[in-house]
Amino acid sequence: MMMSVNSCSTSCYWSGMMKMTMMMVGVLVLMSGGHEVIGSSDMEVNDNDPNGLFLKACMGPRGEDDVEAVKSALKKGASINAVHEGSGQTCLMGSVLRGKINILKFLIKEGADPSIAEKGGYTPAHGAAFQGRADVMDLLIQADFNVNLQHEDGYVPLHRACWGEEQRHTDTVRVLLKHGIYHDVLSSADAENHTSMTCLQMTKNQMTKDLIANFIGTDNL
């Protein structure tokens, strides 16, 4: 039986998207519903290694939002844009992925570079979108960070938020739309996904579908 073009486009898309999702999970290594990241919380750090102390403060478990530890490491000579050797994450990226709002606010104020991607090429906005961190995304936008930067896989942060199936992902989509990100921004076609698609076309989250329907003023979605 010959598959229709539309059917092929949809099936090809989901096949490609699942592969990209697994790649993203492999990079971020999510746990606890996507609100924790296994990373460098157990890294052994010499007290004479300012960058190590700095990164450990940012990459510790969620809930350990210790701005004073970050300040102390910086006073000892840590670079605000120091990069963790294993993950390629900066302190800024680490705080985004772990929801460390207080550290994130401090780093933004001190001028940490938001354009430094981790080893998979994902920027803080991509991480916040994938995890559905609406509060973090709002902070990034208020700081004038680029939250519409396309990754080499063809997706922008909005698309990653649209993949999510929980309320927090819809909330993140809402933040992006509220601040002017166009709901119809297209992904780029690639070897796995032979057609460009919008957030609405790729999401399976009914809450996100309803949000976009309300945003554009139609119930026929």
N, C-alpha and C positions, 0 to 999 in steps of 0.2 A: 504494500500500500504506500502510495506517495504521500509524504508529509507536506502539509501546506506551508507556505512561506511564513505566515504568522506563527504557526505552531512551532516551526523550526526555530524562528527567532526567539520565541519564549523559552523553549527547551535548551537551546544553545546558550542563552543568557544565564539561566539558572545553573547550568553545568559550569560555566565559567565563573559565575559569582561564588559558587560553593568552593571552588578551588582557591579563589582569591580570599574568601573568608578563612579557609584553613591556613593560608599563608599568613594572614594577619594574626590569627590566634597563635600561630607558631612564633611570631615576633613578640607579641605582647604577653603571651602565656597567662591568660586570664583565669581567675578562680573566684569563688564566692559570688556567682552571678555577674561576673565581669567587673566587680568593684574592688578587686585586689589584683596585684600583679606579683608573681613570683619573680624576685629579682635579686637585689643586692643587700637585702636586710641583714643577711648573715655574713657579709663579707668581712674578713679580718682586716682591720685598718691599724696601722702604726700611728701612735699619737703625734708623731713628727711628720705625718703625711697630710697636709691641709686639704688637698684635693680629695683624698680618700675619705676624710672626716666629713667634708662638704657633701659628697655624693651619698654617703651612707645616711646622712640626715634626710636627704630627699627621697631615698629609695627604701627606707624602712617601712614597716607595715602601716597600713591605713590606721589613722588614729594617733600616730606619732608625728604630730604636726608641729615640730619644735623649731620655731624661727630662731630662737637664741642659739641653738646648735649650729645653724646655718651662718648666723652672724659671727659666731666665734671662729668658725673655720675660715671665713673670709678675712677676719682680722689677722689670722695666722698666715695668710698669704694664698689662700685658695683662689683659683680663677673662677669667676662667676659662670664661665662657659666651659668648665672642665667636662670632659667626656669620659664616661665609664667604658673601660676597654672591652668588656664582654658584650654589652648590649648596644653600645654606641649612644646611650642616652645621656643627655645633659641633666643637670639638676632640675631645670625647668620642665623637661619632658617627664622626668621621674615624678615630680610633684603633680603633674597633670594626670598621669596614669594612676596615681594612688589617691587622687582627690585631696591633696594637701593644700587646702585653700589659703591658709595663712602664709605658708612658705611661698606659694605661687604669687600671692599679692606682693610679698616682699621682693621676690625676684623680678617681677615686672617693674616695680618701682625703681629697682637698682639697675635696670637696663639689660637684663639677660636677653640673649639673642634667640628669638622664636623661630628663626629660619633654619636652625641646625637640626637636621633630621637624624633619627637613630639609624641603626645599621640596615634596616629594611627600607629606608627612604621616607618613613612616615614622620610628619611634623606634629607638634602638639595638637593642632586642630584636628588632624586625622585621628589621633588617639582619643581625644575627648568625644568626638562624634561616634567612633566605633563602640566606645563604652557607654555612651548615652549619659554624658556628664553635662547637663544643661547649665549648671552653675559655673562650671569651668569654662564652657564655651562662651558664656556671657562675659566672663572676665577677659578672655582673650580678645573678644570683639571690642570691649570697652578700651582695651589697651592698643587698639588699632592694628592688631596682628592680622595677617592675611589668613582668613578662614575659608578661602575659596581656591586654594592652591591645588592644582591637579597633580596627583601622584603619577608615576610612570605607568601604573596599571590602568590609567584612564579614568579614575574616580576622584571626585572632590569630597571633602568632608560631609557635605549634605547627603551624598549617596550612602556613605557608611552609616550615618544615623538612620537612613531609610531602611537599611537592611535589618536593623534591630526590631525585635518583636515585643518589646516591653514599653510601658508608659514612659520610662525615662528616655527612651530613644525618640518617642514622639515629642516629648518636651524639648529635646535638643533640636529637632527639626523646627519646632515652633520658634525657638530662639534665633535660629539662622534666618527663617523667613521674616521674622519681626525686624531684623536688622538689614534687610534688603537683599539677601541671597535669593536669586531667582528660582522659583520652584521647578521650572522647566529646564534647568541647566542639564545638558546632555553629557553622559559618559562618552568616552572615546571608544570607538570600535577597536578591537584587538583580535589576536589570533584565536582566543577562546570565545569571545563575544562578538559575533559578526555584525552586530547592529548597535548603534548608540541608543541609550534609553534614559528616560527621566526617572526621578524619584518615584513618581506615581506608578510608572510602569514596572519598576523593580521591587517595590515594597509588597510584603504580604501582611503588613501590620494594618489592621482595619482602623485603628485609632489614628494612624498616620494618614491613611486614605481620607478619613473624615476631616482631619485637620486641613488637608490640602483642598478638599471640596469646599469647605467653609472659607478658606483663604481666597479662592478664585470665584466664589459665589455660585457654585452649582452643586446639585445633589446627584448628578448623573455620572458618577465615577465608579 
